[in-house]
Amino acid sequence: MTTVLAQPVIDRRVTAFLSGSKKMLIDGKWVDAASGKTFATYDPSTGEVLAQVAEGDGEDIDRSDWSCNTLPK
């Protein structure tokens, strides 16, 4: 007996969304990582790259922390 797995049909809107680099939301704005670095996220079922995602580091944490501390209390 042979099992055949069908490749799922992915909606074009999902494909369009995943095609570009993903940014971080800091202070209500979508921004690139301060370093400009990204990393790949993978589809666990195929091993294919789904998207490139902003790779945050200490400077990004500082930017986020600063924006939180400037909010009215």
Backbone as CSV, one residue per row, in Angstrom:
resi,resn,N_x,N_y,N_z,CA_x,CA_y,CA_z,C_x,C_y,C_z
1,MET,0.843,-1.177,0.000,0.000,0.000,0.000,0.894,1.246,0.000
2,THR,0.584,2.176,-0.856,1.353,3.405,-0.972,0.489,4.579,-0.531
3,THR,1.056,5.448,0.268,0.347,6.651,0.705,0.889,7.837,-0.072
4,VAL,-0.013,8.600,-0.633,0.370,9.788,-1.391,-0.128,11.008,-0.630
5,LEU,0.784,11.900,-0.327,0.407,13.131,0.366,0.253,14.255,-0.648
6,ALA,-0.892,14.875,-0.618,-1.142,15.993,-1.537,-0.515,17.261,-0.979
7,GLN,0.071,18.039,-1.843,0.625,19.329,-1.456,-0.541,20.287,-1.233
8,PRO,-0.618,20.953,-0.075,-1.736,21.859,0.170,-1.693,23.058,-0.775
9,VAL,-2.863,23.544,-1.103,-2.971,24.734,-1.932,-2.925,25.936,-0.987
10,ILE,-1.958,26.819,-1.202,-1.799,27.989,-0.343,-2.406,29.190,-1.044
11,ASP,-3.281,29.859,-0.337,-3.951,31.047,-0.868,-2.909,32.074,-1.311
12,ARG,-3.156,32.741,-2.414,-2.203,33.713,-2.967,-1.930,34.860,-1.999
13,ARG,-2.909,35.195,-1.139,-2.699,36.272,-0.167,-1.692,35.856,0.897
14,VAL,-1.715,34.592,1.257,-0.735,34.079,2.218,0.650,34.099,1.590
15,THR,0.740,33.648,0.360,2.014,33.657,-0.360,2.557,35.076,-0.474
16,ALA,1.683,36.030,-0.796,2.113,37.432,-0.916,2.609,37.957,0.427
17,PHE,1.911,37.619,1.498,2.313,38.071,2.830,3.678,37.511,3.212
18,LEU,3.912,36.261,2.919,5.156,35.607,3.315,6.338,35.961,2.421
19,SER,6.088,36.552,1.265,7.162,36.773,0.301,8.174,37.833,0.722
20,GLY,7.782,38.812,1.497,8.711,39.864,1.898,9.280,39.619,3.280
21,SER,10.258,40.427,3.658,10.830,40.334,4.998,9.823,40.838,6.025
22,LYS,9.840,40.225,7.183,8.948,40.610,8.275,9.696,41.525,9.235
23,LYS,9.027,42.561,9.660,9.635,43.559,10.535,9.151,43.381,11.970
24,MET,9.687,44.190,12.876,9.283,44.189,14.276,8.369,45.382,14.517
25,LEU,7.417,45.219,15.428,6.526,46.311,15.794,7.096,46.985,17.037
26,ILE,7.626,48.191,16.855,8.179,48.970,17.962,7.564,50.358,17.903
27,ASP,6.989,50.777,19.002,6.387,52.112,19.103,5.314,52.324,18.036
28,GLY,4.538,51.260,17.758,3.444,51.365,16.806,3.863,51.402,15.346
29,LYS,5.141,51.148,15.079,5.640,51.181,13.692,6.340,49.863,13.372
30,TRP,6.160,49.402,12.134,6.871,48.210,11.669,8.258,48.641,11.213
31,VAL,9.286,48.138,11.892,10.664,48.559,11.627,11.570,47.350,11.405
32,ASP,12.637,47.576,10.649,13.677,46.561,10.493,14.498,46.491,11.776
33,ALA,15.213,45.411,11.961,16.149,45.306,13.073,17.204,46.403,12.920
34,ALA,17.660,46.943,14.026,18.675,48.002,13.984,19.921,47.527,13.230
35,SER,20.250,46.263,13.377,21.432,45.698,12.709,21.175,45.409,11.229
36,GLY,19.903,45.368,10.842,19.557,45.006,9.472,19.532,43.498,9.243
37,LYS,19.858,42.724,10.276,19.909,41.268,10.136,18.505,40.667,10.106
38,THR,18.394,39.538,9.403,17.175,38.746,9.392,17.555,37.283,9.571
39,PHE,16.555,36.462,9.869,16.779,35.018,9.902,15.602,34.325,9.236
40,ALA,15.854,33.137,8.753,14.825,32.377,8.048,13.945,31.631,9.038
41,THR,12.640,31.570,8.743,11.720,30.691,9.460,11.275,29.628,8.465
42,TYR,11.149,28.410,8.939,10.927,27.276,8.053,9.560,26.628,8.261
43,ASP,9.003,26.111,7.181,7.791,25.303,7.232,8.212,23.945,7.772
44,PRO,7.714,23.545,8.944,8.169,22.280,9.514,7.743,21.055,8.708
45,SER,6.718,21.202,7.879,6.262,20.043,7.108,7.080,19.814,5.839
46,THR,7.744,20.873,5.348,8.508,20.724,4.096,9.974,21.091,4.236
47,GLY,10.288,21.850,5.277,11.656,22.332,5.442,11.972,23.545,4.589
48,GLU,10.986,24.023,3.816,11.202,25.194,2.963,11.128,26.482,3.783
49,VAL,11.853,27.496,3.330,11.819,28.799,3.992,10.446,29.429,3.768
50,LEU,9.805,29.837,4.873,8.528,30.540,4.787,8.735,32.035,4.619
51,ALA,9.612,32.587,5.456,9.813,34.039,5.445,11.143,34.379,6.089
52,GLN,11.605,35.595,5.821,12.761,36.167,6.509,12.201,37.119,7.571
53,VAL,12.691,36.993,8.783,12.164,37.740,9.916,13.274,38.603,10.516
54,ALA,12.922,39.822,10.928,13.904,40.724,11.554,14.512,40.056,12.782
55,GLU,15.830,40.125,12.876,16.560,39.523,14.001,16.886,40.613,15.023
56,GLY,16.026,40.725,16.023,16.222,41.746,17.049,17.410,41.432,17.937
57,ASP,18.019,42.487,18.470,19.120,42.324,19.415,18.985,43.386,20.509
58,GLY,20.032,43.607,21.249,19.983,44.540,22.383,19.535,45.943,22.010
59,GLU,19.982,46.444,20.877,19.587,47.791,20.469,18.084,47.870,20.215
60,ASP,17.525,46.811,19.656,16.080,46.778,19.417,15.309,46.718,20.735
61,ILE,15.842,45.982,21.693,15.220,45.928,23.022,15.255,47.315,23.651
62,ASP,16.377,48.010,23.521,16.473,49.367,24.066,15.465,50.300,23.396
63,ARG,15.306,50.188,22.071,14.331,51.028,21.360,12.919,50.735,21.857
64,SER,12.622,49.468,22.053,11.300,49.078,22.526,11.071,49.566,23.956
65,ASP,12.076,49.388,24.797,11.980,49.815,26.188,11.791,51.329,26.267
66,TRP,12.537,52.080,25.447,12.421,53.532,25.434,11.005,53.929,25.046
67,SER,10.434,53.298,24.012,9.097,53.677,23.567,8.059,53.346,24.635
68,CYS,8.250,52.278,25.372,7.310,51.943,26.453,7.399,52.946,27.596
69,ASN,8.595,53.409,27.874,8.775,54.339,28.989,8.319,55.748,28.668
70,THR,8.067,56.049,27.393,7.598,57.385,27.034,6.076,57.465,26.965
71,LEU,5.397,56.328,27.183,3.943,56.328,27.167,3.406,57.028,28.417
72,PRO,2.275,57.727,28.298,1.674,58.355,29.476,1.245,57.269,30.475
73,LYS,1.420,57.568,31.732,1.052,56.598,32.782,-0.208,56.994,33.474
